[in-house]
Amino acid sequence: MEGKIGQQQQSPAPETTSSPGEDQDSQKDHVMSEIHLGCPPNFSKPFISHFTFSLPPDVEYNGSKYKYQIIDGSKQKEQEVSLDDDGDLALPRRNKHSKGKFVVAIQHNITSSIPKVGLQVWRAELVLSDLVLHKMFTSSEFDGIVAVELGAGTGLVGMLLARVAKTIFLTDHGVEILENCARNVQLNSAIIPSKSSVYVRELDWKASCPPRRGSTASCESYTWNLSELEELKRASLLVAADVIYSDDLTDALFNTLERLMSHSLNMVLYLALEKRYNFSLDDLDVVANGYSCFRSYVRDENEQMELQNGSLCAFAGTRIDLTEIPQYASNYDRGQDVELWQIKYARERNSVI
């Protein structure tokens, strides 16, 4: 069948199950990503969707190069992506070629409870995927790096990064989510270069961070060993998508970020989120409280936003203009409420302002 994103099919032999032991009443509290609207309703087992990534549909072909236009205020800029003789993408920073179109198979649930939303693919995850691919095609920023995906869920973004990165840690919490993520790595082993290392590891934001060697995980298969912890110290990039929806988890996330990023001021976080609005009895209005919590931790680099205790925010961020990021993932709507941020740890720098 054709779904909202690409072709979707039932997993013939899924290794995980969807919320075992839950009855129909508990299903009423489940949520469903708009990305999975094309999937069959009330389908209780994991599903496999095929996500196609390619050059954006509005790309203009000119001889041996593709051109796409970027609207920057009143100016219009052009960037080019070269092709080789076979029509494959010829990345300007490297000699090896990446196919102009490729497919990623993702096992996911169609619905889930709130604590298990990592079993689904969400819109912000696709927006972050677009950013990752754009940087891979137009720069060498991610070549040979060590990176960590926080709240990796299905692992989609991290697996895309693995096409150029040296080491990727796909991190999340809970055995069901980790097993599903590991299954997706297996499904896509053919598109992950042999020189890249991909690890699925548990990282509980409410526990110690960086994780300790031999610390108890929900499943022994996803614990960290000593060499991995040493590799983690060399990480220069963090990515996260759609992890801003609970104030408690947002607090825990930024506590984790501070521990990870305060040891390396050159570390960068790319975070994609979607504002979610609810009616608030306190405000008597429809508000995005989760987004407000997020902004209490991150100040725009051009602002002097302060925390309630009077100190400057520990994190400085730049909101990325989505019109400058072509859409590489096929057949999805970015909507109006998705934001993409580049965030750095700035406590020490701000202390002297």
ROTILO-586792 format. One line per 8 residues: their letters; for each residue x, z, y of N, C-alpha, C. Coordinates in Angstrom, 1 decimal. Layout:
residues N
A) X,Z,Y,X,Z,Y,X,Z,Y  ... .
END
This chain:
residues 353
MEGKIGQQ) 0.8,0.0,-1.2,0.0,0.0,0.0,0.9,0.0,1.2  0.3,-0.4,2.4,1.0,-0.4,3.6,0.5,0.8,4.4  1.4,1.6,4.8,1.1,2.8,5.6,1.5,2.7,7.0  1.4,3.8,7.7,1.8,3.8,9.1,3.2,3.4,9.3  4.1,3.8,8.4,5.5,3.4,8.5,5.9,2.7,7.2  6.2,1.4,7.2,6.7,0.7,6.1,5.8,0.8,4.9  6.4,0.6,3.7,5.7,0.6,2.5,5.8,2.0,1.8  4.7,2.4,1.3,4.7,3.8,0.7,4.2,3.7,-0.7 .
QQSPAPET) 4.7,4.6,-1.6,4.3,4.6,-3.0,4.5,6.0,-3.5  3.7,6.2,-4.6,3.8,7.5,-5.2,5.1,7.6,-6.0  5.8,8.8,-5.8,7.0,9.0,-6.6,6.6,9.1,-8.1  7.3,8.3,-8.9,6.9,8.3,-10.3,7.3,9.6,-11.0  8.3,10.2,-10.6,8.7,11.5,-11.3,9.3,12.5,-10.3  8.4,13.0,-9.4,8.9,13.9,-8.3,9.6,15.1,-8.9  10.6,15.6,-8.2,11.3,16.8,-8.7,10.8,18.0,-8.0  10.0,17.8,-7.0,9.4,19.0,-6.3,7.9,18.8,-6.3 .
TSSPGEDQ) 7.2,19.9,-6.2,5.7,19.9,-6.1,5.3,20.4,-4.7  4.1,20.0,-4.4,3.6,20.4,-3.1,2.8,21.7,-3.1  3.5,22.7,-2.6,2.9,24.0,-2.5,2.2,24.5,-3.8  2.9,24.7,-4.9,2.3,25.0,-6.1,1.5,26.3,-6.0  0.3,26.3,-6.7,-0.5,27.5,-6.7,-1.5,27.6,-5.6  -1.5,26.7,-4.6,-2.4,26.8,-3.5,-3.7,26.2,-3.9  -4.8,26.8,-3.5,-6.1,26.3,-3.8,-6.7,25.5,-2.7  -7.9,25.0,-2.8,-8.5,24.1,-1.8,-8.7,24.9,-0.5 .
DSQKDHVM) -9.0,26.2,-0.5,-9.2,26.9,0.7,-7.9,27.0,1.5  -6.8,27.2,0.9,-5.5,27.2,1.6,-5.1,25.9,2.2  -5.6,24.8,1.6,-5.3,23.5,2.1,-5.9,23.3,3.5  -6.9,24.1,3.9,-7.6,23.9,5.2,-6.6,24.3,6.3  -5.6,25.1,6.0,-4.6,25.5,7.0,-3.5,24.5,7.1  -3.5,23.4,6.3,-2.4,22.5,6.3,-2.4,21.6,7.5  -1.3,21.1,7.9,-1.1,20.1,9.0,-0.6,18.8,8.4  -0.8,17.7,9.1,-0.3,16.4,8.7,0.3,15.7,9.9 .
SEIHLGCP) 1.5,15.2,9.7,2.2,14.4,10.7,1.4,13.1,10.9  1.4,12.6,12.2,0.8,11.4,12.5,1.5,10.2,11.8  2.7,10.4,11.4,3.5,9.4,10.8,2.9,9.1,9.4  2.3,10.0,8.8,1.7,9.9,7.4,0.3,9.5,7.4  -0.3,9.0,8.5,-1.7,8.7,8.5,-2.1,7.6,7.5  -1.2,6.8,7.1,-1.5,5.7,6.2,-1.5,6.1,4.8  -1.1,7.4,4.5,-1.0,7.9,3.1,-2.4,8.3,2.6  -2.6,8.3,1.3,-4.0,8.6,0.8,-4.3,10.1,1.1 .
PNFSKPFI) -5.5,10.4,1.5,-5.9,11.8,1.8,-5.9,12.6,0.6  -5.7,13.9,0.8,-5.8,14.9,-0.3,-4.9,14.6,-1.5  -3.8,13.9,-1.2,-2.8,13.6,-2.3,-1.8,14.8,-2.4  -1.8,15.5,-3.5,-1.1,16.8,-3.6,0.3,16.7,-4.0  0.8,15.5,-4.4,2.2,15.4,-4.9,3.0,14.7,-3.9  4.3,14.9,-4.0,5.3,14.2,-3.1,5.1,12.7,-3.1  5.3,12.1,-2.0,5.1,10.7,-1.8,6.5,10.1,-1.4  6.7,8.8,-1.7,7.9,8.2,-1.2,7.5,7.1,-0.2 .
SHFTFSLP) 8.0,7.2,1.0,7.8,6.2,2.0,9.1,5.4,2.3  9.0,4.2,2.6,10.2,3.4,2.9,10.2,3.0,4.3  11.2,3.6,5.0,11.4,3.4,6.5,12.4,2.3,6.7  11.9,1.3,7.5,12.8,0.1,7.8,13.4,0.3,9.2  14.7,0.1,9.2,15.4,0.2,10.5,16.1,-1.2,10.7  15.9,-1.7,11.9,16.4,-3.0,12.3,16.6,-3.1,13.8  17.1,-4.3,14.2,17.2,-4.5,15.6,15.8,-4.5,16.2  15.6,-4.0,17.4,14.3,-3.9,18.1,13.6,-5.3,18.1 .
PDVEYNGS) 12.3,-5.4,18.1,11.6,-6.7,18.1,11.7,-7.4,19.4  12.1,-6.8,20.5,12.2,-7.5,21.7,13.6,-8.0,22.0  14.4,-8.0,21.0,15.8,-8.4,21.2,15.8,-9.9,21.4  16.6,-10.4,22.3,16.7,-11.9,22.5,18.0,-12.4,21.9  17.8,-13.4,21.1,19.0,-14.0,20.4,19.6,-15.1,21.2  20.9,-15.1,21.4,21.6,-16.0,22.2,22.9,-16.4,21.5  22.9,-17.5,20.8,24.1,-17.9,20.1,24.5,-17.0,19.0  25.6,-16.3,19.1,26.1,-15.4,18.1,25.8,-14.0,18.4 .
KYKYQIID) 25.0,-13.7,19.5,24.8,-12.3,19.9,23.3,-12.1,20.2  22.9,-10.8,19.9,21.6,-10.4,20.3,21.7,-9.6,21.6  20.8,-9.8,22.5,20.7,-9.1,23.8,19.4,-8.4,23.9  19.5,-7.1,24.4,18.3,-6.4,24.7,18.4,-5.9,26.2  17.2,-5.8,26.8,17.2,-5.4,28.2,16.8,-3.9,28.4  17.5,-3.3,29.3,17.2,-1.9,29.6,16.8,-1.8,31.1  15.6,-1.2,31.3,15.2,-1.0,32.7,15.7,0.4,33.2  16.5,0.3,34.2,17.2,1.5,34.8,16.8,1.5,36.3 .
GSKQKEQE) 15.6,2.2,36.5,15.1,2.3,37.9,14.7,0.9,38.3  15.2,0.4,39.4,14.9,-0.9,39.9,15.8,-2.0,39.3  16.9,-1.5,38.6,17.9,-2.5,38.0,17.5,-2.8,36.6  18.0,-3.9,36.2,17.8,-4.4,34.8,19.2,-4.7,34.2  19.5,-4.0,33.1,20.8,-4.1,32.5,20.7,-4.8,31.2  21.7,-5.5,30.8,21.7,-6.1,29.5,22.9,-5.5,28.6  22.6,-5.3,27.4,23.7,-4.9,26.4,23.6,-5.9,25.3  24.7,-6.1,24.6,24.8,-7.1,23.6,25.2,-6.4,22.2 .
VSLDDDGD) 24.6,-7.0,21.2,25.0,-6.6,19.8,25.4,-7.9,19.1  26.7,-8.0,18.7,27.2,-9.2,18.1,26.8,-9.3,16.6  26.7,-10.5,16.1,26.5,-10.8,14.7,27.6,-11.6,14.1  27.8,-11.4,12.8,28.8,-12.2,12.1,28.2,-13.5,11.6  29.0,-14.3,10.9,28.5,-15.6,10.4,27.3,-15.4,9.5  27.2,-14.3,8.8,26.1,-14.1,7.9,24.8,-13.5,8.5  24.9,-13.2,9.8,23.8,-12.6,10.5,23.7,-11.1,10.4  24.8,-10.5,10.0,24.9,-9.1,9.9,25.4,-8.5,11.3 .
LALPRRNK) 25.0,-7.3,11.6,25.5,-6.6,12.8,27.0,-6.5,12.7  27.7,-6.9,13.8,29.1,-6.8,13.9,29.3,-5.7,14.9  29.6,-4.5,14.5,29.7,-3.4,15.4,31.0,-3.5,16.2  30.9,-3.4,17.6,32.0,-3.7,18.4,33.2,-2.8,18.3  33.0,-1.6,17.7,34.1,-0.7,17.6,34.8,-0.7,16.3  34.4,-1.5,15.3,35.0,-1.4,14.0,35.0,-2.8,13.3  35.8,-2.9,12.3,35.9,-4.2,11.7,34.8,-4.4,10.6  34.3,-3.3,10.1,33.3,-3.4,9.0,31.9,-3.7,9.6 .
HSKGKFVV) 31.1,-4.3,8.8,29.8,-4.7,9.3,28.7,-3.9,8.7  27.6,-3.7,9.5,26.5,-3.0,9.0,25.3,-3.9,8.9  24.5,-3.9,7.9,23.4,-4.8,7.8,22.4,-4.7,9.0  21.9,-5.9,9.4,21.0,-5.9,10.5,19.6,-5.2,10.2  19.3,-5.1,8.9,18.1,-4.4,8.5,18.4,-3.6,7.2  17.9,-2.4,7.2,18.1,-1.6,5.9,16.9,-0.7,5.8  16.7,-0.2,4.6,15.6,0.6,4.3,16.0,2.0,3.8  15.4,3.1,4.2,15.7,4.4,3.8,14.4,4.9,3.0 .
AIQHNITS) 14.6,5.4,1.8,13.5,5.9,1.0,13.4,7.4,1.3  12.2,7.9,1.7,12.1,9.3,2.0,10.9,9.9,1.2  11.3,10.9,0.3,10.2,11.6,-0.4,9.7,12.7,0.6  8.4,12.8,0.7,7.8,13.8,1.6,6.4,14.2,1.1  5.9,15.3,1.6,4.5,15.6,1.4,3.7,15.0,2.4  2.4,14.8,2.1,1.5,14.2,3.1,0.9,15.3,4.0  0.7,16.5,3.5,0.3,17.6,4.3,1.2,18.8,3.9  1.2,19.8,4.7,2.0,21.0,4.4,1.5,22.2,5.2 .
SIPKVGLQ) 1.8,23.4,4.7,1.6,24.5,5.5,2.6,24.6,6.7  2.3,25.4,7.7,3.3,25.4,8.8,4.7,25.8,8.4  4.9,26.8,7.5,6.2,27.2,7.1,7.0,26.1,6.4  6.2,25.1,5.9,6.9,24.0,5.1,6.7,22.6,5.8  6.7,22.6,7.1,6.6,21.3,7.8,7.8,20.5,7.6  8.9,21.1,7.1,10.1,20.3,6.8,9.9,19.3,5.6  8.8,19.4,4.9,8.5,18.5,3.8,7.9,17.2,4.3  7.7,17.1,5.7,7.1,15.9,6.2,8.1,15.3,7.2 .
VWRAELVL) 7.8,14.0,7.6,8.5,13.3,8.6,7.7,13.3,9.9  8.4,13.7,11.0,7.6,13.8,12.3,8.2,12.8,13.3  7.4,12.6,14.3,7.7,11.5,15.3,9.0,11.7,16.0  9.3,13.0,16.4,10.6,13.2,17.0,11.8,12.9,16.1  11.6,13.0,14.8,12.7,12.7,13.9,13.0,11.2,14.0  12.0,10.3,14.2,12.3,8.9,14.3,12.9,8.6,15.6  12.5,9.3,16.7,13.1,9.1,18.0,14.6,9.4,17.9  14.9,10.5,17.3,16.3,10.9,17.1,17.1,9.9,16.3 .
SDLVLHKM) 16.4,9.4,15.3,17.0,8.4,14.4,17.4,7.1,15.3  16.5,6.8,16.2,16.8,5.6,17.1,18.0,5.9,17.9  18.2,7.1,18.5,19.3,7.5,19.3,20.6,7.4,18.4  20.6,8.0,17.2,21.7,8.0,16.4,22.2,6.5,16.1  21.2,5.7,15.7,21.6,4.3,15.4,22.1,3.6,16.6  21.5,3.8,17.8,22.0,3.2,19.0,23.4,3.5,19.3  23.8,4.8,19.2,25.1,5.2,19.4,26.1,4.6,18.4  25.6,4.5,17.1,26.4,3.9,16.1,26.7,2.5,16.4 .
FTSSEFDG) 25.7,1.8,16.9,25.9,0.3,17.1,26.7,0.0,18.4  26.7,0.9,19.4,27.3,0.6,20.7,28.5,1.5,21.1  28.9,2.4,20.2,30.0,3.3,20.6,30.7,3.8,19.3  31.8,4.5,19.5,32.5,5.1,18.4,32.3,6.6,18.4  31.3,7.1,19.2,31.2,8.5,19.3,31.0,9.3,18.0  30.4,8.7,17.0,30.1,9.4,15.8,31.0,9.0,14.7  32.0,8.2,14.9,32.9,7.8,13.9,33.8,8.9,13.4  33.8,9.2,12.1,34.7,10.1,11.5,34.5,11.6,11.9 .
IVAVELGA) 33.3,11.9,12.4,33.1,13.3,12.8,32.5,14.2,11.7  32.5,15.5,12.0,31.8,16.4,11.1,30.6,16.8,11.9  29.4,16.7,11.3,28.1,17.0,12.0,27.2,17.9,11.1  26.3,18.5,11.8,25.3,19.4,11.2,24.0,19.1,11.6  23.0,18.8,10.7,21.6,18.7,11.1,20.9,20.0,10.8  20.4,20.6,11.9,19.7,21.8,11.8,18.2,21.6,11.6  17.6,22.4,10.7,16.2,22.1,10.3,16.0,20.7,9.8  16.9,20.3,8.9,17.0,18.9,8.5,15.7,18.4,7.9 .
GTGLVGML) 14.9,19.2,7.2,13.7,18.8,6.6,14.0,17.7,5.5  13.5,16.5,5.7,13.8,15.4,4.7,15.2,14.9,4.8  15.9,15.2,5.8,17.3,14.7,5.9,17.5,13.3,6.5  16.5,12.7,7.0,16.6,11.4,7.5,17.7,11.1,8.5  17.7,11.9,9.5,18.7,11.7,10.6,20.1,11.9,10.1  20.3,12.9,9.3,21.7,13.2,8.8,22.2,12.1,7.9  21.3,11.5,7.1,21.7,10.4,6.2,22.0,9.2,7.0  21.4,8.9,8.1,21.8,7.8,9.0,23.2,8.1,9.6 .
LARVAKTI) 23.4,9.3,10.0,24.7,9.6,10.5,25.8,9.5,9.5  25.5,9.7,8.2,26.5,9.6,7.2,27.1,8.2,7.0  26.4,7.2,7.6,27.0,5.8,7.5,28.3,5.7,8.3  28.5,6.6,9.3,29.8,6.5,10.0,30.6,7.8,10.0  29.9,8.9,9.8,30.5,10.3,9.9,31.4,10.6,8.7  32.3,11.5,8.8,33.1,11.9,7.7,32.3,12.9,6.8  31.7,13.9,7.5,31.0,15.0,6.7,29.7,15.3,7.4  28.6,15.4,6.7,27.3,15.8,7.2,26.8,17.0,6.4 .
FLTDHGVE) 26.4,18.0,7.1,25.8,19.2,6.5,24.3,19.1,6.8  23.4,18.9,5.8,22.0,18.9,6.0,21.5,20.3,5.8  21.1,21.0,6.8,20.8,22.4,6.6,19.3,22.7,6.9  18.8,23.6,6.1,17.4,24.1,6.3,17.2,25.4,5.5  16.0,25.9,5.4,15.8,27.2,4.8,14.6,27.0,3.8  14.7,27.6,2.6,13.7,27.5,1.6,14.0,26.5,0.5  13.8,27.0,-0.7,14.3,26.2,-1.9,13.5,24.9,-2.0  12.2,24.9,-1.7,11.4,23.7,-1.8,11.8,22.6,-0.9 .
ILENCARN) 12.1,23.0,0.4,12.6,22.0,1.4,14.0,21.5,1.0  14.8,22.4,0.6,16.2,22.0,0.3,16.2,21.1,-0.9  15.4,21.4,-1.9,15.3,20.5,-3.1,14.8,19.1,-2.7  13.8,19.1,-1.9,13.3,17.8,-1.4,14.4,17.0,-0.6  15.1,17.7,0.2,16.2,17.0,1.0,17.2,16.5,0.0  17.6,17.3,-1.0,18.6,16.8,-1.9,18.1,15.6,-2.7  16.9,15.6,-3.0,16.3,14.4,-3.7,16.4,13.2,-2.8  16.2,13.3,-1.5,16.3,12.2,-0.6,17.7,11.7,-0.5 .
VQLNSAII) 18.7,12.6,-0.6,20.1,12.1,-0.6,20.4,11.3,-1.9  19.8,11.7,-3.0,20.0,11.0,-4.3,19.3,9.6,-4.2  18.1,9.6,-3.6,17.4,8.3,-3.4,18.1,7.3,-2.6  19.0,7.8,-1.7,19.6,6.9,-0.7,21.1,6.8,-0.9  21.6,7.2,-2.1,23.0,7.2,-2.4,23.7,5.8,-2.1  22.9,4.7,-2.3,23.4,3.4,-2.2,23.8,3.0,-0.7  23.1,3.7,0.2,23.4,3.3,1.6,24.4,4.3,2.3  24.8,5.3,1.6,25.8,6.3,2.1,27.1,5.9,1.6 .
PSKSSVYV) 28.1,5.6,2.5,29.4,5.2,2.1,30.1,6.3,1.2  30.9,5.8,0.3,31.6,6.7,-0.7,32.6,7.7,0.1  33.1,7.2,1.2,34.0,8.0,2.0,33.3,9.2,2.8  32.0,9.1,2.8,31.3,10.2,3.6,30.8,11.3,2.6  30.9,12.5,3.0,30.5,13.6,2.2,29.2,14.2,2.8  28.2,14.3,2.0,26.9,14.9,2.5,26.5,16.1,1.6  26.3,17.2,2.3,26.0,18.5,1.6,24.7,19.0,2.1  23.8,19.4,1.2,22.6,20.1,1.5,22.8,21.6,1.4 .
RELDWKAS) 22.7,22.3,2.5,23.0,23.7,2.5,22.0,24.5,3.2  21.8,25.7,2.7,20.8,26.6,3.3,21.5,27.3,4.6  20.7,27.2,5.7,21.1,27.9,6.9,19.9,28.6,7.5  19.8,29.9,7.3,18.7,30.7,7.8,19.0,31.2,9.2  18.3,30.7,10.2,18.6,31.0,11.6,18.4,32.5,11.9  17.7,33.2,11.0,17.5,34.7,11.3,18.5,35.5,10.5  19.4,34.8,9.8,20.5,35.5,9.1,21.8,35.3,9.8  22.9,35.7,9.2,24.2,35.5,9.8,24.6,34.1,10.0 .
CPPRRGST) 25.2,33.8,11.1,25.7,32.4,11.3,27.0,32.5,12.1  28.0,31.7,11.8,28.0,30.9,10.6,27.8,31.6,9.3  27.3,30.9,8.3,26.9,31.6,7.0,28.2,32.2,6.4  28.0,33.2,5.6,29.2,33.8,5.0,29.4,33.3,3.6  30.6,33.3,3.2,30.9,32.8,1.8,30.2,33.7,0.8  29.5,33.0,-0.1,28.9,33.7,-1.2,27.6,34.5,-0.8  27.2,34.2,0.5,25.9,34.9,0.9,24.8,34.4,0.1  23.8,35.3,-0.1,22.7,35.0,-0.9,21.8,33.9,-0.3 .
ASCESYTW) 21.5,32.9,-1.1,20.6,31.8,-0.6,19.4,31.8,-1.5  18.4,31.1,-1.1,17.1,31.1,-1.9,17.4,30.3,-3.2  18.5,29.5,-3.2,18.9,28.8,-4.5,20.4,28.7,-4.5  21.0,29.0,-5.6,22.5,29.1,-5.7,23.1,27.7,-5.4  22.3,26.6,-5.7,22.9,25.3,-5.5,23.2,24.9,-4.1  22.6,25.7,-3.1,22.7,25.4,-1.7,23.5,26.4,-0.9  24.3,27.2,-1.6,25.2,28.2,-1.0,26.5,27.5,-0.5  27.2,28.1,0.5,28.4,27.5,1.0,29.6,28.0,0.3 .
NLSELEEL) 30.6,27.1,0.1,31.9,27.6,-0.5,32.9,27.7,0.7  34.1,28.2,0.4,35.1,28.5,1.4,35.5,27.2,2.1  35.7,26.1,1.4,36.2,24.9,2.0,35.1,24.3,2.9  33.9,24.4,2.5,32.8,23.9,3.4,32.7,24.7,4.7  32.9,26.0,4.6,32.9,26.8,5.8,34.0,26.5,6.7  35.2,26.1,6.2,36.3,25.7,7.0,36.0,24.4,7.7  35.3,23.5,6.9,34.9,22.2,7.5,33.9,22.4,8.6  33.0,23.3,8.4,31.9,23.6,9.4,32.6,23.9,10.7 .
KRASLLVA) 33.7,24.6,10.7,34.4,25.0,12.0,34.8,23.8,12.8  35.0,22.6,12.1,35.4,21.4,12.7,34.3,20.5,13.2  33.1,21.0,13.1,31.9,20.2,13.5,32.0,20.0,15.0  31.7,18.8,15.4,31.6,18.5,16.9,30.2,18.1,17.3  29.3,17.9,16.3,28.0,17.4,16.6,26.9,18.1,15.9  25.9,18.5,16.6,24.7,19.1,16.0,23.5,18.2,16.3  22.6,18.0,15.4,21.4,17.2,15.7,20.2,18.0,15.1  19.1,17.9,15.8,17.8,18.6,15.4,16.6,17.9,15.9 .
ADVIYSDD) 15.6,17.8,15.1,14.4,17.1,15.5,13.1,17.9,15.1  12.2,18.0,16.1,10.9,18.7,15.9,11.1,20.1,15.3  12.0,20.9,15.9,12.2,22.3,15.5,11.6,23.2,16.5  10.9,22.7,17.6,10.4,23.5,18.6,8.9,23.6,18.5  8.4,24.6,17.8,6.9,24.8,17.6,6.5,26.2,17.5  7.5,27.1,17.3,7.2,28.5,17.1,8.2,29.3,18.0  7.7,30.2,18.8,8.6,30.9,19.7,9.6,31.8,18.9  9.2,32.4,17.8,10.1,33.2,17.0,11.2,32.3,16.5 .
LTDALFNT) 10.9,31.1,16.0,11.9,30.2,15.5,12.8,29.6,16.6  12.2,29.4,17.7,13.0,28.9,18.9,14.0,30.0,19.3  13.6,31.2,19.3,14.5,32.3,19.6,15.7,32.3,18.6  15.3,32.2,17.3,16.3,32.3,16.3,17.2,31.1,16.3  16.6,29.9,16.7,17.4,28.7,16.8,18.5,28.8,17.8  18.1,29.3,19.0,19.1,29.4,20.1,20.1,30.5,19.9  19.8,31.5,19.1,20.8,32.5,18.7,21.8,31.9,17.8  21.3,31.0,16.9,22.2,30.3,16.0,23.1,29.3,16.7 .
LERLMSHS) 22.5,28.6,17.7,23.2,27.7,18.5,24.4,28.3,19.3  24.0,29.5,19.8,25.1,30.2,20.6,26.2,30.6,19.7  26.0,31.0,18.5,27.0,31.4,17.6,27.9,30.2,17.2  27.2,29.1,17.0,27.9,27.9,16.6,28.7,27.2,17.7  28.1,27.2,18.9,28.6,26.4,20.0,29.6,27.1,20.9  29.5,28.5,20.9,30.3,29.2,21.8,31.8,29.2,21.4  32.1,28.8,20.1,33.4,28.7,19.7,34.1,27.3,19.9  33.2,26.4,20.4,33.7,25.0,20.7,32.9,24.5,21.8 .
LNMVLYLA) 33.4,24.5,23.0,32.6,24.1,24.2,32.5,22.6,24.2  33.2,21.9,23.3,33.1,20.4,23.3,32.0,20.0,22.3  31.4,20.9,21.6,30.3,20.6,20.7,29.1,20.2,21.4  28.4,19.2,20.9,27.2,18.6,21.5,26.0,18.7,20.6  24.9,19.0,21.1,23.6,19.0,20.4,22.7,17.9,20.9  22.2,17.1,20.1,21.1,16.1,20.4,19.9,16.6,19.8  18.9,17.0,20.6,17.6,17.6,20.1,16.4,16.7,20.6  15.6,16.4,19.6,14.4,15.7,19.9,13.2,16.6,19.6 .
LEKRYNFS) 12.2,16.6,20.6,11.1,17.5,20.4,9.8,16.8,20.9  8.7,17.3,20.4,7.4,16.8,20.9,6.6,18.0,21.5  6.2,17.8,22.8,5.4,18.8,23.4,4.0,18.9,22.7  3.6,20.1,22.3,2.3,20.3,21.6,1.5,21.2,22.5  0.3,20.8,22.8,-0.5,21.5,23.8,-1.6,22.2,23.1  -1.9,23.4,23.6,-3.0,24.3,23.0,-3.6,25.0,24.2  -4.9,25.3,24.0,-5.6,26.1,25.1,-5.2,27.5,25.0  -4.8,28.1,26.2,-4.3,29.5,26.3,-5.3,30.3,27.0 .
LDDLDVVA) -5.7,31.4,26.3,-6.6,32.4,27.0,-5.9,33.1,28.1  -4.6,33.3,28.0,-3.9,33.9,29.1,-3.9,33.1,30.3  -3.7,31.8,30.1,-3.6,30.8,31.3,-4.9,30.2,31.6  -5.9,30.3,30.7,-7.1,29.5,30.8,-6.9,28.1,31.1  -5.9,27.5,30.4,-5.6,26.1,30.6,-4.9,25.6,29.3  -4.8,24.3,29.2,-4.1,23.7,28.1,-2.6,23.7,28.4  -1.8,24.3,27.7,-0.4,24.5,28.0,0.5,24.2,26.8  1.7,23.9,27.0,2.7,23.7,25.9,3.6,24.9,25.9 .
NGYSCFRS) 3.2,25.9,25.3,4.0,27.2,25.3,5.3,27.0,24.6  5.3,26.3,23.5,6.5,26.1,22.8,7.6,25.4,23.6  7.2,24.5,24.4,8.1,23.8,25.3,8.6,24.7,26.4  7.8,25.6,26.9,8.2,26.6,27.9,9.2,27.5,27.3  9.1,27.9,26.1,10.1,28.8,25.5,11.4,28.0,25.4  11.3,26.8,25.0,12.6,25.9,24.9,13.3,25.9,26.2  12.5,25.6,27.3,13.1,25.4,28.6,13.7,26.8,29.2  13.2,27.9,28.6,13.7,29.2,29.1,15.2,29.3,28.6 .
YVRDENEQ) 15.6,28.5,27.6,17.0,28.6,27.1,17.8,27.5,27.7  17.2,26.4,28.1,18.0,25.2,28.6,17.7,24.9,30.0  18.7,24.8,30.8,18.5,24.4,32.2,19.0,23.0,32.3  18.3,22.2,33.2,18.8,20.9,33.5,20.1,21.0,34.3  21.0,20.2,34.0,22.3,20.3,34.6,22.3,20.2,36.2  21.2,19.7,36.7,21.0,19.5,38.1,20.2,20.7,38.7  19.8,21.7,37.8,19.0,22.8,38.3,19.8,24.1,38.1  19.3,25.1,38.8,19.8,26.5,38.7,18.7,27.4,38.1 .
MELQNGSL) 18.4,27.1,36.9,17.3,27.8,36.2,17.8,29.1,35.6  17.1,30.2,35.9,17.6,31.5,35.4,16.7,32.1,34.4  17.4,32.9,33.5,16.6,33.6,32.5,16.0,34.9,33.2  15.1,35.5,32.5,14.4,36.6,33.0,15.3,37.8,33.4  16.4,37.9,32.7,17.3,39.0,33.0,18.2,38.7,34.2  18.0,37.5,34.8,18.8,37.2,36.0,20.1,36.4,35.7  20.5,36.3,34.5,21.7,35.5,34.2,21.4,34.0,34.0  22.4,33.2,34.3,22.2,31.8,34.1,22.0,31.4,32.7 .
CAFAGTRI) 21.3,30.3,32.4,21.1,29.9,31.0,22.4,29.6,30.4  22.5,29.9,29.1,23.7,29.7,28.3,23.9,28.2,28.0  22.8,27.4,28.1,22.8,26.1,27.7,22.4,25.1,28.8  23.2,24.1,29.0,22.9,23.1,30.0,22.5,21.8,29.3  21.5,21.2,29.7,21.0,20.0,29.1,20.7,18.8,30.0  20.8,17.7,29.4,20.4,16.4,30.1,19.3,15.7,29.4  18.2,15.5,30.0,17.1,14.8,29.3,17.4,13.3,29.3  17.4,12.7,28.1,17.8,11.3,27.9,16.5,10.4,28.2 .
DLTEIPQY) 16.7,9.4,29.0,15.7,8.4,29.3,15.4,7.6,28.0  14.2,7.7,27.4,13.9,7.0,26.2,13.8,5.5,26.4  13.5,5.1,27.6,13.5,3.6,27.8,14.8,3.0,27.7  15.9,3.8,27.6,17.2,3.2,27.5,17.6,3.2,26.0  16.8,3.7,25.1,17.1,3.7,23.7,16.1,2.7,23.0  16.7,1.6,22.5,15.8,0.7,21.8,15.2,1.3,20.5  14.1,0.8,20.1,13.4,1.3,18.9,13.9,0.6,17.7  14.7,1.2,16.9,15.2,0.7,15.6,14.3,0.9,14.4 .
ASNYDRGQ) 13.6,2.0,14.4,12.7,2.3,13.4,11.4,1.5,13.6  10.9,0.8,12.6,9.8,-0.1,12.7,8.4,0.6,12.7  7.5,0.1,13.4,6.1,0.4,13.3,5.7,1.9,13.5  6.3,2.5,14.6,5.8,3.8,14.9,5.6,3.9,16.4  4.7,4.7,16.9,4.5,4.9,18.3,5.2,6.2,18.8  6.0,6.0,19.8,6.8,7.2,20.3,5.8,8.2,21.0  4.7,7.7,21.5,3.8,8.6,22.2,4.3,8.9,23.6  3.7,9.8,24.3,4.0,10.2,25.7,4.7,11.6,25.8 .
DVELWQIK) 4.7,12.3,24.7,5.1,13.7,24.7,6.4,14.0,24.0  7.2,13.0,23.6,8.4,13.2,22.9,9.6,13.2,24.0  10.4,14.2,23.9,11.6,14.3,24.7,12.9,14.3,23.9  14.0,13.8,24.5,15.2,13.8,23.8,16.3,14.4,24.8  17.0,15.4,24.3,17.9,16.1,25.1,19.4,16.1,24.5  20.3,16.0,25.4,21.7,16.3,25.1,22.0,17.7,25.7  22.5,18.6,24.8,22.7,20.0,25.2,24.1,20.4,24.9  24.7,21.2,25.8,26.0,21.8,25.6,25.9,23.3,26.0 .
YARERNSV) 26.8,24.0,25.3,26.9,25.4,25.6,27.7,25.6,26.9  27.1,26.3,27.9,27.7,26.3,29.2,27.8,27.7,29.8  27.8,28.8,29.0,27.8,30.2,29.5,29.1,30.4,30.3  30.2,30.1,29.7,31.5,30.4,30.4,31.6,29.6,31.7  31.2,28.3,31.6,31.3,27.5,32.8,30.4,28.0,33.9  29.2,28.4,33.5,28.2,28.8,34.5,28.6,30.2,35.1  29.4,31.0,34.4,29.7,32.3,34.9,30.4,32.3,36.2  31.1,31.2,36.5,31.9,31.2,37.7,31.2,30.4,38.9 .
I) 29.9,29.9,38.6,29.2,29.2,39.6,28.7,30.1,40.7 .
END
